[in-house]
Amino acid sequence: MISSDVIRGYNDTIILYMLLDGESYGYEISKNIRRLSEDKYVMKETTLYSAFARLEKNGYISSLHKDGETGKRRTYYRITPDGLAYYRDKCREWQITQEVVDKFIKEA
């Protein structure tokens, strides 16, 4: 499992990625992060919802309330055009980060 300290700076990027193909709600996003990471990264609920608040405050996502299939009201999130631009910037930043860190990693 990946330490949350290692990946903290990219939680927003991960969440925005999960919204690229359409709106979703917290539990579904969390479940899909875990599935796509093959259980190597589990985003804590507090981390997820504080990221939602920050992303929405910065205009990178918007939220809306809908009734779920079971009748339970859920908050759905969707990426905004500013969020897509931010996501692309973070992807470019990640490429540079990888290049730098790779210079300091030795294969056994």
C-alpha positions in Angstrom: 0.0 0.0 0.0 1.2 3.5 -0.8 1.8 5.9 2.0 -0.6 8.9 1.9 2.4 11.2 2.4 3.9 10.0 -0.9 0.8 10.7 -3.0 -0.8 13.6 -1.1 0.1 16.2 -3.7 -1.7 14.3 -6.4 -5.0 13.5 -4.6 -6.7 16.3 -6.5 -5.3 15.0 -9.8 -6.6 11.5 -9.0 -10.1 12.8 -8.2 -10.2 15.0 -11.3 -9.1 12.0 -13.4 -12.1 10.0 -12.0 -14.4 12.8 -13.2 -13.0 13.1 -16.7 -15.6 10.7 -18.1 -18.6 12.1 -16.3 -20.1 13.0 -12.9 -19.8 10.7 -9.9 -20.3 10.7 -6.1 -17.9 10.2 -3.3 -18.3 6.5 -2.5 -18.1 5.5 -6.2 -15.0 7.6 -6.7 -13.3 6.1 -3.6 -14.2 2.6 -4.8 -12.8 3.2 -8.3 -9.6 4.7 -6.9 -9.1 1.6 -4.9 -9.9 -0.7 -7.9 -7.7 1.2 -10.4 -4.8 1.2 -8.0 -5.3 -2.5 -7.4 -5.8 -1.9 -3.7 -2.4 -0.1 -3.5 -4.0 3.2 -2.6 -7.0 3.8 -0.5 -8.1 7.4 -0.1 -9.5 8.1 3.3 -13.0 9.5 3.4 -11.8 12.7 5.2 -9.1 13.2 2.6 -11.7 12.7 -0.2 -14.3 15.1 1.1 -11.8 17.8 2.1 -10.4 17.5 -1.5 -14.0 17.9 -2.8 -14.4 21.1 -0.8 -11.1 22.5 -1.9 -11.6 21.6 -5.6 -15.1 23.2 -5.5 -13.9 26.3 -3.8 -11.2 26.7 -6.5 -13.7 26.2 -9.2 -12.3 22.9 -10.5 -15.4 20.9 -9.8 -19.1 21.6 -9.3 -21.6 19.6 -7.3 -25.3 18.8 -7.6 -27.7 16.7 -5.5 -29.5 13.8 -7.0 -31.6 11.0 -5.7 -29.7 7.7 -5.9 -31.0 4.4 -7.1 -32.0 3.4 -3.6 -33.7 6.7 -3.1 -30.9 8.1 -1.0 -29.9 11.7 -1.9 -26.3 11.9 -3.1 -23.9 14.7 -4.0 -22.5 14.2 -7.4 -19.4 16.0 -8.6 -18.3 17.0 -12.1 -15.2 18.6 -13.5 -15.3 22.1 -14.8 -13.3 23.6 -17.7 -11.0 25.2 -15.1 -10.7 21.8 -13.5 -9.7 20.2 -16.8 -7.0 22.8 -17.3 -5.7 22.3 -13.8 -5.7 18.5 -14.3 -3.6 18.9 -17.5 -1.2 21.2 -15.6 -0.8 18.6 -12.9 -0.2 15.9 -15.4 2.6 17.9 -17.0 4.0 18.6 -13.5 3.9 14.9 -12.7 6.0 14.1 -15.9 8.7 16.5 -14.6 8.5 15.1 -11.1 9.0 11.6 -12.4 12.0 12.7 -14.5 13.6 14.3 -11.4 12.9 11.5 -8.9 14.0 8.9 -11.4 17.5 10.4 -11.4 17.7 9.5 -7.7 16.3 6.0 -7.8 18.7 3.1 -8.2 17.6 -0.3 -9.4 18.6 -3.1 -7.1 
